Structure formats: C-alpha cells, structure tokens
Amino acid sequence: MESLGVYISVPFCRSKCTYCNFASGVFPAEQQGRYIERVLAEIRGSRGLGDQISAAVPERVDSVYLGGGTPSILAPELLRSLFAAIRSEFSVADNAEITLECAPGQLDDDFLAAMVECGVKRVSFGVQSFADREAAVTGRLHTREIALRDIDRVRKAGIRSVNADLITGLPHQTAASWRESLDLLVSSGVDHASIYMLEVDEDSRLGRELLDGGGRYHAGTVPTDELVADLYLVAIDVLAGSGLAQYEISNFAHPGAASQHNMRYWLRQPYLGFGLDAHSMLRTVDGEAVRFQSGDDLPAFLNGAGRSEVQPVSRTEALEEAWFLGLRLNAGISMVALEREFGLVAAHRNDDAISDLIAVGLLECQHDRVRLTSRGRLMSNEVFERFVGEAAEAELVLVD
C-alpha cells in the first residue's frame, strides 16, 4: 500500500459510439483547455487531500492510466502539462506502467511524439471490431486497415506494449466475422487483449433501443445471448492458442504483459482518479478503505464541482469487494489471505454459497484457492450476487 495508481479521465470524443455507456461525448474543442486546467488543479491539490479526508496518499506512483473518452485527440501541449503536473506532485517510478487509450485513426504524429516524450509505455486501442461494417454502424471512425496501421505506428515509435479491445455482440456480428477479428488481433502481434460482451443498459443508445425492442442503431442485427456467449468462449480458445492467456474475465496477455494498473482495482490497492466521473480508493492510517468520486456532468465539473463525500468502506463491504473483485481473476481468491485480512469466521461466512456454486459447476476449489470455472465466467454476475447483500448483512468483526 506504499504506492499509488493514478487515473486521468479525458471525456472528449470525435463521435459517440452507439454502445458507449461512459461519461464521454462530443464536446466543443475549446472546452479541452478549460477541462485540463481543472484536472491540473485537482492534481496540484492532491498532496493535501490526505489531511482533508484522513487518508494516506502515497507519494510513489507505479501506474498511470489516461482513459476516456479519447485522450489521443488532446492537443500535445495539454498532454505534456498533465504529465508535468503528475511528476511535480508525485514520485513516478522509473518502471511505472504508463498507459494511454487511443482510438484508431485519431492519433496524429505530433501527439504520438508527445506520448513518447511523456514516457507513455503502453497504448490501449479501442478497436472493438476489425470488421469494417461492424465498426461503422456503431460509430467507430476507423477501418481494419487504419487500426492495423496505428498498432504498427506506435510500435515503431518505441511503445512496445499494446492492448486491443474487442466487443462480442455488436450489430451484424457473426461467428465468421468474429473469428476474423480475432485472427487479425493475433496477427497484429499485440501483447494484451480485452474481450468485452456488449452491455445492454439504459446508459447507451443501443442499449436503450434493445431494452425497448426497437430497431434503431441496427438493434435488430445484434447477436443472441447464446451466440455472444459462444463467441466469448471462442475468443478464450483462439487467444490461448496464440499465447494470450486469460488472467481476468475480460483480459488476456502474454507473460509479463498483464495490466498492472487494472490489477490495482481487482486487488483493492490504492488509486487516485482525476477528472470527470473519476473514482478513487485510498487507505486510512489504520488500513481501512475509503472511496470517493467526481461527478459525471461536464458543465458542472468545468464550473468547479468537487468530488463526492468520502465514504468509508465497512468491513462487510470490504469482504464483499474482496469476493466479487477477486473472483474476476483467473487465479481466484486465496482463502489463507482472506483469513489473514478478515479473520477465520468472516472469511468462511460464505462457505455454504461456495459449496452450492461448486455443486452446479460455477466455482472450483484448488488447494486454498476458490475460482470461477469457465461456465462461471459466463455467469459471473449471478455468482457475485451470492456474495453481496443479504448474504453478508451482518457487520464483520476484527477478530474471530
């Protein structure tokens, strides 16, 4: 807990994808400067944050992640100002993982040069599909050729670690087009891949259309749930055969290429978020977790809206988080580590649920570790529900 991850939200996009449910959008370009000034003010005030909320803000930073939105559409000088502020306020480790999200076709030479200058070591491309029709109907502005070219460009610039995102369940997607996307991802030589299943909720235009039974945004061509599940399983096999081993429900990597920043989230290690809809988790001097976040309304943020009230994470909530975050990892959860953190009684509070889930093939136990099965990963939300709410109503105690 002596180091920190830093996340910076950049909510600006050149187009809003139909499936996107993030706090991002097509905003006037002139707002970018004002926005970065607000983020810089947050960064400069971060060292005093610990005193304000009675939590520790580690000085050493070992991961930095710029997400969005599309950070790669910022002006290069704005990127430089962000990294200058981070390095002024924190001690960034020489081997820190520094990641920047890019959209294929939206990365010009000047910005790429600024990325290298600022020490970016890892790029995450939101490809989503290498099939041109699937990309076009969801609002992506790239083609297969552009995506492959940009992956090659960042490598030639000296950024060797590259992730590519793909989504199962996009309109017009078929088993054949999905396999083509996977084959192109593998042949591109990326050392990390993220495979997401389409989220259907009211926070995206496509999601709302699907929930309402409408046909806009090509909703009528979205694959069935059964096909989406099959495509996900195909991805696991294809990527494993290419050396991209699954280490988390949605993430695959060559040895040594797992996302260190995202591992902080799953392992409940401290991180500090800056900008719109950015979340943070810090530890008090007693080791207890606290969480807070920024609002998701851009005009309010630009006009000085602050972060939410700090919320202490109770022992019950911490145990719930340990289960539903830890189970996302293929390595699963160490019962020995859980006992060490929460005590013997609390760590085994869910033994009946675990036994039930093992009996139906959603969990498995190997040595001291509990982990999802392949089928369990497809039904992970149903599994996680067994570890939250009524299953953990009683407040935990510090000792057995």
Helices and strands as residue ranges (DSSP letters): E 3-10, H 31-44, G 46-48, H 49-53, E 60-68, G 71-73, H 76-89, E 91-102, H 109-118, E 122-128, H 132-137, H 144-156, E 161-168, H 175-188, E 192-197, H 205-212, G 216-221, H 225-241, E 245-248, E 251-253, H 260-266, E 271-274, E 279-283, E 289-293, H 298-302, E 311-312, H 315-326, E 333-334, H 335-342, H 344-347, H 351-359, E 363-366, E 369-372, H 374-378, H 380-385, G 389-392
